[in-house]
Amino acid sequence: MPRVAAIDCGTNSIRLLVAELTERHDGTYDLRDLHREMRIVRLGQGVDASGRLAPEALERTRAALADYTIAARRKGAEKVRMVATSATRDASNRDEFFAMTREVLGVEAEVISGDEEARLSFTGAVGEQDPDDGPFVVVDVGGGSTELVLGTWDGKRAEVLAAKSVDIGCVRITERALKSDPPTADEIAAADGLATGVLTAAFEAVDVSKAKTWIGVAGTVTTLSAIAQELPEYDSEAVHLSKLSRADIDRLADGLLTSDHETRAANPVIHPGRVDVIGGGAVIVRALAEQLAARGGPSELVVSEHDILDGIALSLV
């Protein structure tokens, strides 16, 4: 049973999955987690304004990647794939990032397109779903971009019917619109308008009226679930496959946007690196819920801990 390592380097976080691949009788594969880890490195710090990766952001990423390299080797990973998404797609000095990853990890990092990011996220998200609950619409709210994917799952393979990636994420929207602590009413209105405007392109490309189930992946969505459940500490088992109603999403967004940094930081389920951007992430999820409802899509959000990392790992078969 081969062991693989998948690394996802986004605008806000870098994550590692080391997994064992088990082949089923039909030729498809199951993943058994050996090690999962996430660190907030904020690689996209200031990229939206400067167009460049900051030296301190590159150094934070290098330190995390060095530890991940050791962990992957200790767990016996035979194949490694690292993908980088929104921040590196946009940076003029991304060659510095590539040189660093080659030196530390020993393999080339791939800057994948938004469409490829969407496909990998969808594949990772739907694997535990009942095929009868499809078609599925999967949203991946990242630090710099948001992906919207429509597709089906027959219990063996996922088929993507439509996908669109747009340049709005929890870091971008916070840096552009939510500058006060807590944000002012005008800032919140500007953020709402920005999210709705940018997401319109995704909804024009993806017909969500065909979807029966809405699945959300990545740190913004999983954190919102943990907050809604009032967990005493973050618990991935409690979060995975939990559900958020439209009313839940509105309540969470209102609460986060009217609380200050100290209040958010005191919540044990909000990672310290997410404290200043979770309100922006909630604005995006609220805008997604509003547009899904307006276009005849599903209203309840199913939260999944399985996402692009699982898709990357499965791509190494």
N, C-alpha and C positions, 0 to 999 in steps of 0.2 A: 504494500500500500504506500504509494509515493507521498512525500510530505512537501508542501509548498509554502512559500511566504508571499503575502500580498501586502503592499504598502501603498497607501493613498495619502498623497500630500496635497491638501487643499489650501484655501486662503487663510483659514483660521487654525486648523489642526492637522496633525500628521498621525496616521493610525497604522497599526500593524496587525495582521492576522497570520498566524502559522497554523496550518490545518493539515489533516491527513485525508487523502482522497480515497474513498471506497467505491469500487465499481459495482453497480447493480446488475442483475441478470439481463436487463434490457440495454445495457451499454451506457447508461447515464451514471452520474456520480453523486454520492453524498459527501458532505464535508463534516469532519469531526474536528472541532476546535481544540487546538493544543495551547494556544496563547493568543489573547487579544489585548491590545493596549492602545490608549489614546493620549496624546499630549497636545496642549494648546501652544503653538509656536508663533501664531499670527504672522505667517510668511507674507501675507498680503498687506501688512502694515503700511499705510500711506501710498500703496501702488495706484489707487484710483486717482490720487492728486498728482503724484510725481512721475508715474510711469516706470518707476524703478523699484527693485527689491532693496530694502534697507539693509545695510551691513549687519546690524544687530539681529534682524529677522533671519538672515542667512545663517548667522552663528547659532541661534536657537535651534534652527532646523538641523544644522550639522550635528549638534550635540545629541539631539533625539535620534537622528539616523544612525549615529555611531552605536548607541545602545541597542537599537533595533537590529542592527547587523549582528551584534553579539548574540542577541536572543534567538534570531533565526538560525544561526549556526549551532547553538546549543540544542535546539529542538530538532536538528537534523534536516532542515529544509534543503531539498535537492534542486528546486527551481525557485527563482525569485523574480517577481515583476513589481516594478514601482511605477505608478502613474501620478502625474501632476496635473492639476486642473487650473482653475480660473486665474489665480495670481500669476503663475508662470506664463500662461498664454499671453498676458497683457504686458509683461515687463520687458523693457528694452535691454536690460542687463541679464537676461535669463541664461546666457552662456556661463556666467559665474555659478549659477545654480547647478547646471549640468556638470561642470568641472568638479564641483564639490561632491555631488552624488556619485560620480564615477570613482573618485578617490576613496570615499568612505565605504560605499556599498559594493563596488566592484562590478556593477552593471549599469547600463544606461537607464536613466529615468526617461519615461515617455510623457510628452505633453500631449494629452489626448484631446480630441475635439469635444465640443459640448454634446454632440450627438452620440459619440462613443461613450462618454460619461453617462449619458442617459440610458444607453443600452445595458451597460454593466450594472448600473443601479437597479434597473428593472429585473434583470436576471437574478440578482441577489435577493431582491425583496419578495418575489412571488413564490419561491420554492416551497414554502410551507402552506400555501393557500389551497383551498379546495377549488379545482378547476371550474366547478359549477358556479362559483362566486364571481367569475370573470364575465366580460373583459374587466381588466384592472387599469386604473390610472394611478401611477406612482409619481410622487413628488419628492425631490431631493433638494432641500433648502440648505445650501452651503454658505460659506463665508462671502464668496464673490459672485456666485451664480446660483440659479435655480433651474432644475430640470423638470420637465413635465413629459411623461411617457404613457402612452396607451398601448396595451397589448393583451395577449392571451397566454394561458398556461394550461397545458394538457396533462400535467402531472409528471411529464418527462422533460419537456422543452418549452422554453418561453419564445414567443414570437412578438416582436415589436411591430405595431401597426402604424404608429406615428410618434414622433418625439421632437422636442424643441428645448434648447437651452437659452436662457436669457441672462443678461448681466445685472442681476440684482441678488444680493445675499445679505446676511445679517451684518457683516462688516461694512460692506459698501453703503447700505442704507443708513447705518449709524453714522458713518463718517460724513455722508452727504447731508443728512437731514436732522438727526437727533443729537444736537450738540450740547444741550443743557442737561442738568441733572437735578430733578427729573425733567424730561422734555416739556417744552411749553405746548400749549394747545395748537399754536400755529405750526410748530415743528412736527407735531403728530399729524396734523392735517397734510402737511407737505410730504411726510413719509407715506401716508396713505395714498396720496395722489401719485407719488413716484412708483410705489409698488404696483398699483393698479395699472398705470400707464405702461410700465415695462412688461408686466405679465400678460397684457393684452396680446402681444405678438405670439406668446406661447399658446394661448387659448385659441387664437385664430388658426394655428397650425395643427392643433390636437383637438379632435372632436370628443369632448368629454361626455357628451350626452349618450355615447355608446357604452360608457363604463357603468358597472354595477357596484364596484368596490373601490374605495379611495384608500391608498396606502401611503404613509409618510415615513421617510427614512432620514437619518443623520441627526446631528446633535441638537439642533434647534427643536425638532419635533419630539425627540426622546426626552429632552429636558422639560418640555411643556407637559408631557405625560406625567413625569415624576412630580412636578409641582402640583398638578391637578390631583394626584393621589395623596398628596401631603405625606410622602415617604420620609422617614426619619433620616435616611441616607439613600444614595442612588442605588437602585436594585434593578439590574438589567432583566432579571426574570420577571419581575413585576411589571416592568415597562413593556417588554416584548409582547406584541399582539393585544395590548390594551387599546381602548377606544376613547376618542374625544368627540363630543357632540359639537354642533355649531355654537350652542350656548356656552359650552366649556371654553372654546377657543376665544370667543368674545370676552368672557370673564377674565381669562388668563392675560390676554393682551391689555385690557384695561388696567388690571392690577399691576402688571410689570411696568407699564408706561407712566403710572402715577406714583411709583415707588422710587426712592433714591438709591444710589449705589450701595450705601451702607445696609439698607434693608434687603436688597437683592443678595448682597454678599453674605448675609446672615442665614440665607436659606441653604441647608446642607446639601441639597441635590443639584444646585447650580455650580458647575465647575468654576473656579476662580477666573479662568481665562475666558469664560462666557458671560460673566456678570455684566460687562458693559455693552454687550451686543445682543443679549437675549430679548430685550424689548424690540429691537429692530427685526429680529427673527420672527417674533410674534406678529408684528405688523404684516409681514409677508404671508404667514400662514393664514391670518385673518383675510387678507386680500384673496388668497387662493380659495378659501371657503366661500367667500362672497361670489366669486366668478363661477365657481362650480355650481352653486345654487342657481345663479342667473342663467346658466346654460343647460340646466336640466341634468347635471351630474349628481353623484352621490353626496350626501351631506355629512355622514359620519366618517371620521378619520381613524383608520386602523394604524397603529404605531408599530413599526418593525425595527428591531435591532440589527436585522440582516440587510445589507445594502451593497454598495459598490465594492467593498472589501471582499464579500463573498463572490461577487461577479468576477473580480480580478482573479481570485483563487481558482475558480472553475475554468477560467480561460487558459489555465496552465496545464489542463489535461492533455 
